[in-house]
Amino acid sequence: MPTFDSLTAISPLDGRYQRKVSALSDAFSEYALTRERVRVEFAWLKSLAAHPGIDELPTLSTSAVDFLDGLVSKFSVGDAAAVKAIEATTNHDVKAVEYWIKDKFKALPELAPHGEFVHFACTSEDINNVSHALMLRRGVHDVFLPELDALIAGLVKVAINTAEMPMLSRTHGQAATPTTMGKEMALFVDRLRHARSKISEIPLRAKMNGAVGNYNAHLSAYPDVDWTAISKQTIESLGLTWQPMSAQIEPHDYMAELFDAMARVNTILIDFCRDTWGYISLGFFKQRLKDREVGSSTMPHKVNPIDFENAEGNFGLANALLRHLAEKLPISRWQRDLTDSTVLRNMGVAVGYSLLGVSSAMQGVGKLEVNAESMLADLNANWEVLAEPIQTVMRRYGVEGAYEQLKALTRGQRITPEAMSAFIATLQIPAEARAQLATLTPARYTGLATQLARQYAV
């Protein structure tokens, strides 16, 4: 078999895009899963040793605890490979971890006699579900969320810098009431902050309660021990939330919540990418040029919005996986089936495509240059959008058929400033109101857009 090369990778996450998602290797790789399994086995062993009712396992000395902690902190790819070699015989990945640990205990006389307390009364899922929660914390909380925060910070800058820059809205793709570019960017900031908070608020749950969740084996060995207390203490010692009720597997409901929340973020970002793509197409944004970069293999003039297109595509891939994970994982036949096992191995793929989308969107945002002149020209070509404020003022003063008069004047037609001014001059409303309407231009008719941009972008 040839040595692995990114050019021969099946998945683009391990090939073309490996550099952009490499931080997730420490969270979702086979190596990372094996390391977390070792961490969980040791957390359980420490809890057992600390309990006064388990006489056969003495309290661990400081040197023994340091030894265990060192095996985790220094756990290497070589160590993972050694576990994998054991698995070739056991054909069971968690049992291979147990055997690897017992072998390591031979190096410390204090631990050597107590190898049978490794994986004591545990089912594989006691180890796996806790490991998966730790992997999600590392991959989602420690890697994905900081990247998302950086993207939001980039959007905040755009929103603040363009808070006062008027822009024609387009509802149904048609000219509509003006806004500012900053307000539209601030809307995405506000949406993303809310969606991001949902991710961080979801507790990462884990259980440690035996083959079907009843502590059967535990009680058979030590009927007087408070096993629920030991279970809770172990889970919380790892910074996770204890799940007291389960079958063989943790129910995975929190995972469904988490993946749904991530999909919501991605959906908002798809909306952002499409809008920004459109603004670039209209000329409202220009993109900073990159030396030696080519936009088209045949059209030399092109500067394509490829970052936003790549981001949109990757968010779509991520959501397809995230939604399958959210729909499948909470479902298990009776007390256990293995359909979740292979699916869970793709958590990193789903997070990876999400991270890749954020990276591409952030790269695109970094290239944006607002084109205020283009936005102003677009506004000045659509004076008919002032039909809204004019008919609204007319209605205030009881002018009959105000809406219908403006509809007849403007619907489906382009109106010049002069024609609009002439119409205003004929209105039977107070002179002060006519004078106020006469000062209106599309660029000045932005309501509270600037204030909203500044309020919700900071």
C-alpha positions, 0 to 999 in steps of 0.5 A: 500500500502506498504511503498516504499523500494528500493527492491520493486522499478520497476525501477532500478534507484530507486532500485538497483542504487538509491544511484548512481543517487540520486543527480538527485532527486533534479532535476527530481522528482515530488517534484522537478517539483512542486518546480520549478512550484512554483518558476516560478509562483513567478517569473511571479508575481514579474514581474507583480508587478514591472510593472508600468502599472499594477496598481491593483498589487502594487510593492512588499515590501522587506518582501513580496519578502523574503516571496516568496523566502522563500517558494521556498528555504524551499519548502519541500517534505511535501509541495509537498505532500500538492500540491498533495493532492489538485491535488486529487480534481482538477485533474490538477497539475498546478492548484493545485500549484496555489491553494496552493500558494493562501492558503499560501498568507493568512499568509501575509496581503500584498499578501492576497488580490492579489491571483488572480494575481497568474497564471495571464493570464497563461496557464499551459505550461507557467509554465511547460516549464520554470520548465522543463528548470530549471530542465534540468539546474539542472540535466544536467548542475549541476549534469551530466556534473560535473560527465562527467568532472570527468570521462574525468579527469580520462582519462586524467591521464591515457593518460598522464601516458601511453603517451610513452607506445607503443601498437600494433594497431588493424584495422579490429581486425588485427595487424596494425601500432603501436601506444601508449596507451596514444594516444588512450586514448587522442583521447577519451579525445578530442572527449568527450571534444568536445561533452561535449562543445556542451551540455553546449553551447545549450541555455535552452529556455522558453516561457511565452506567454499564451494559444497559444503564442499570449498574447491574455488574457494578452492584454484583461486585459491590452492592453497598457502593453508591454507583450513581455518585461515582458515575456522576463524579467521573463524568463531571471530573471531565467537565461534562454533564452527567446523563443519569438515564440511558440504555446501553448507549447515551441517548444522543439527544444532546448531539441532535440538538448540537448538530441541529444548532450547527446546521442553523448557523450554516444555513444563516451563512448560506443566506449570507453567502448568496446575498454577498454574491448578489451584491458583488454581482450588482457591483456594490462590493468589489473584491481585492485582487490577488497577484497572479490569481486567475478568475477564468481560464479563458476570460482574463477580466473575471474576478469571481466570488469563488470564496462565497461559492465555495463556502455555500457548497461546503455548508450544504455538504455539512448540513446534509451530514449534520441533519442525518446525524441529528435524525439518526443518532437518537434512534436505537433499536431496543437497548442497543444497535450498532448503526450509530457507531459508524455514523459517529465516526463521521462527526469530524467530517460534518464539522470539517465541512462546516469549518471549511465553509467558515474559512472560505467565507472569512477569506471572502469577507477579507477581500470585500471593498464596498463600492459606495458610488455604485450603490448611489447610482443604483439608488438614483436610478430608482426614484420610484421607491419614494412612492412609499413615503409620499403616499404614507404622508398623503394618507396621514393628511387624509388624501383620498386614494393616496396609494392608488395615485402613486401606483398609477404614477410609478408602478412598473415605471422609472420616475425622474427626480423632476417628475417626482418633484412636480407630483409633490408640488401638486399635493393638497397637504400642508406646505411644511409636509410638502417641503419635507417630502421635496428634500427626500432622495432615495439615498436619504430615505433609509429610516433607522438603518444606520442606527440599527447597524450600529446598535446590533453590530457592536 
